[in-house]
Amino acid sequence: MSVVKEQKARAKAEQAKGKVKKTTGRSVGNESLEGKGRGEQVKGDARQVKEKIKDMFKR
């Protein structure tokens, strides 16, 4: 797998993992877990934006 595809997959995985933690935290009333999930989701979003910007400059 190329580095670019690997980074994009990593971003998607972080987003998914964060969403699961956030949803689980919300459903059981655990604010700490919900906050960690939000953080991971945002980190994944930022990584995805970075990859999209890199793709724009490649063209």
C-alpha positions in Angstrom: 0.0 0.0 0.0 1.3 3.4 -0.9 2.1 5.9 1.8 -0.8 8.2 0.7 -3.3 5.4 0.8 -2.0 4.3 4.2 -2.4 7.8 5.6 -5.9 8.1 4.2 -6.8 4.8 5.7 -5.3 5.8 9.1 -7.4 9.0 9.0 -10.6 7.0 8.3 -9.7 4.5 11.1 -9.2 7.3 13.6 -12.5 8.9 12.6 -14.3 5.6 13.1 -12.6 4.8 16.4 -13.4 8.2 17.7 -17.0 8.0 16.6 -17.4 4.6 18.4 -15.9 6.0 21.6 -17.9 9.1 21.5 -21.2 7.2 20.9 -20.3 4.7 23.6 -19.4 7.4 26.1 -22.6 9.2 25.3 -24.8 6.1 25.7 -23.3 5.1 29.0 -23.0 8.6 30.4 -19.2 8.6 30.5 -18.1 12.2 29.6 -14.4 11.3 29.7 -14.8 8.6 27.0 -17.1 10.8 25.0 -14.4 13.6 25.1 -11.7 11.2 24.1 -13.8 10.0 21.2 -14.4 13.6 20.0 -10.7 14.2 20.2 -9.8 11.2 18.1 -12.5 12.1 15.6 -11.1 15.6 15.2 -7.6 14.2 14.8 -8.8 11.9 12.1 -10.7 14.8 10.4 -7.5 17.0 10.5 -5.4 14.2 9.0 -8.0 13.7 6.2 -8.0 17.4 5.4 -4.1 17.4 5.3 -4.2 14.5 2.8 -6.8 16.2 0.6 -4.7 19.4 0.5 -1.6 17.3 -0.4 -3.7 15.7 -3.2 -4.7 19.2 -4.5 -1.1 20.2 -4.9 -0.1 17.1 -6.7 -2.3 17.9 -9.6 
